[in-house]
Amino acid sequence: MVYTNNFYLELKTHYLTVPYSPEKRRVRVLLPQDYFNEPTKRYPVLYLHDGQNVFHSHEAFAGYSWKIIPLIKSHPEIPPMIVVGIDNSGEYRLDEYAPWKTTFFKDGGLNSFGGLGKNYADWLARELKPFIDRKYRTLPAKENTLLAGSSMGGYITAYIGALYPEIFGNLGVFSSAAWLRADKFSQFIYTHPLDKNAKVYIQTGANESDAGDDDVLPPNQQAQAYIDEALNYQHALLQTGLPVSRIRLRIFANESHHEYYWAKHFSEFLNFIFNEW
């Protein structure tokens, strides 16, 4: 990849208290190129879940990051923004990114995960975002606030967007795993409409399959589950009044459940949110 410019982006690190967890959470903040040269300028903010997968491939779960820094460097037409990468909780990631419990049989017994999604959403909306707005020169209104994630991160993104539509006005929902509790999720979306000016980018692949899903769904059913979830989510948004022009649904043939594909199309998400650049 050839960069059109090679400017330096500063990455700040914070460790913040999470009320429902004994461990502090690492949150990293990527500042725009001109942040220190434009002392009165304010910026939109993009919040991303699974912060370990956002900035550096060497620390990403699958060994491949979202390539956010190369993306910004190679696309100077992207409006300057502040990017906030929120680390997941590691061992309790599934609990934190799932608003409702999912139960399944494994090793002869009944198992479950999930149920902390509301706690995580409240912390993000009521504590993390106000901290970022105080600490940095942000444009805090919902139309300048983006939230995105993939898989379980896509699931919790769609949930938080519906729970706090007055805060998060732009959503990037990549390969959402909300099919895990399609009943609860659908009911929630239908009863929590988004602001009519919100924008939602929805993406999934036709070959979605994740080894982590094997406990709750056979592999030969996983791809269809992700596609159905994307279509059902779009339908719910339309039914609750979000104009079709504010939704971008993309289903890509031959693409699977991997950061490579989410990173590949991330510029399209930003393009859609920022009015086609």
N, C-alpha and C positions, 0 to 999 in steps of 0.2 A: 504494500500500500504506500502510495506517495502522498505525503501531507502537503497541502497547499501552503500551510504556514506551520511554524514549529514553536509556537508560543508555550509558555509555561503555565500550567494550571496548578494552583495550590490546593492541597488536600488537608483539611483540618480534622482532628480526631477529638471526640468527646466521649466520656463514659457517664451515662445517665442512670439514675435510679428508676427502676420499674416497680411500681407498688406491689405487684403480686409475685415478684421474683426476688430471691435473696441476692442475685448477682446483678451487677451493673451492666448496662447494655452499651456496646460500642456503636457509635453513630458517627459516620464520616461525612464531611461536607466538602464538596468540590466547588471551588469558587471560579467565576468566569475570568477570562483573560484580563479584562479591564477593571476588575473589582477595585483594585487599590489606586488606579489612575483616574477613576471617576468617583470621587468621594460622595457625591450627592445622588448618584444613580441607584435605582432600586431594580430588583430582578424577580421574575417569576421563579417558582421553586418546584422541582420535580422530586417527589419522595419515592424511593424504591425499596421494596422488601428484599429479604435475602441479601443483605449488604455484602456478604462474603463473595457473592457472585458478580458484583457490579463493576469493580474497578480493576482487579488484577487476576489473571488466569491462574497464577500459581497458588492462590488461596481459594479458588472456586471449587465447589463440590465435585463437578464433573471435569475439572481441569480446563474449563473454557469460560471466560467471563462474558458479560454483556458488552464489553469493549466500549464503554461509555467515553473514556478519554480519547481513544483513537477516533471514535465517531465525531466528537466535537472538533478535534483537530483537523479532520479531513473534510468537514462540512462547515466552513466559516459562515455560510448562509443561515445556519441555525441561530435563532435569536439567543443572545447570552442569557444563561439561566444558572441558578444555584441547584446543584444536584445533591440530595441527601440519601446516602445509603445506610439503611437500618439493618444491622446484623440480625439474623434469626437467633433463636435461643438454643440452637443445637439440639440437644436431646429432646426438648419439649416443643420443637418446631411445629409438629403436627397438631399439638394441643392448642398452640397459640394462633395458628392460621385457620383453624376450623371453629366457626361460631357454635356449632352443635356437635354433639358426640356422634361418632360413627362406630357401630359395633360390628364385629366380625368373628368368625370361628378360626382358631389357629391352634395347632398342636393339641387338639382335643378339647379346647376350652374357649370360653367367650372372652374376647378382648375388646378394647375400645380406645379411641383417642378423640381429642377435640374438646371443645367447651370453653376455651379461654379466649375465643375470638373477640367477644365483647370487651373483655378486659384490655386486650391489646389495642382494639379500636379506640377505646376511651383514653388510654395512655397516649396514643399517637395524636389524637385530635385535641386533647385537653392539656397535655403536658409537653410533648415533643414539639408540635408545631408552634405553640406560643414561645417556647425556648428559642427555636430557630428564628422566629420573627423578632425577638428581642436582641438576639446576638448578631444577626446579620441584616443587611439592608434588603429586605424582601418587599415584594408586592403581595400583601397578605390576602387580598380578596380571592374568592373562590375561582373567578375566571382566570387567575394567574397561578393557581395551585393545581399541580398534577400529581397523580398517584398511580403507580404501576407495579405489576408483579406477574410472575408466571407460576403455573401449576397451582399449588396451594396458595402461593402468593397472588395468583390471579383470582382465586376464590375469595380471599380476604379483601382484595382490592374492591371487587364488586360489592361485597358486603359493607365495607366502610363507606364507599361512595353513596350507598343507599341510606346508611345510618346517619351520615353527616353530609347531606347534600349542600348545606350552607357553607361548608368548609372546603370540600374537594370538588371542584367543578369540572375536572377533566380526568378520565380514567383510561388506563391501558391494561386490558384484561387478556393476558396471553395464556392459552392452553389451560383454562380454568378447570380446576378439579371440583367445582361445586356440584357435580353429579353425585358426589359421595353422599350428599343429603339433598337431592333434587327436590324432595317434597318440602322441606323446611325453607330451602333457599328460594324456590319459586314463590312460595307464599309470602316470604319477606319482601322480595322485590316488587310484587304486586301491591303490597300495602305500604311501601316506602318509595314513592315516585321521586325521580331525580328532578332537579331544576330544569325547566324547559330550555335553558341555554347551555346545559351541560354538553360535553362531548365525550363519546365513549368509543374507543377503538377495541375491537374484539378480534383475536387471532387464534387459529388452531390449525393443526396439520391433519392430513387425511390418514397418516400412519402413526398417530399418537399411541404410545404404549410406554408405561413406566414400570420398572420392576417393583417399585414400592406399592403399586396398585394391585399386585397379584394376590394379596391377602383378602381383598374385598371384591375383586372382579376378575374373571378369567381373561387371559391375555387377548384372546380372539374377540373380546367384546369391548376392549378399552378404547380403540380408535373411534368406534361409533359413539361411545359414551361422551367423549370429548366433543365430537361434532354435534351431537344432539344438544349438549349443554350450551354450546355457542349459539345454536339456532334458537333454543328456548329462551336464552337470556335476551337475545335481540328481540324476540317476539314480545317478551314481557315489557321491555323498555318502550316498544312501540305502543303497546296496549295501555301503558300508564301515561302516555302523552308526550314522550320524547320524539321530536320530529325525526324522520328518517334521514334528513340531511345532517343530523348531529350524531349519527352512528356510522361507523365504518366496520363492516364485517368482512374478514378475509379468511378463507379456508384454502390452504395450500396443498396441492397434490404432492405426494412423495416426501412430505416433511414430517419429522418425528418430534418426540418430546425431549428437546435438547436446547441448551443455551445458544448453540450455533445458529439455530433458526430464529430464536427470539431476538438475538443481536442483529441478525441479517436484516430484519424488517423493522428494527427500532426507529430508524430514520423515517419510515413511513408513518409511524405513530406520531412522531414529533411534527412531521409535515402536516398531518391532519389537524392536530391540535392548534398549531400556529398558523392556520389559514393558508396552507399551501405555500408557505415561505414567500 
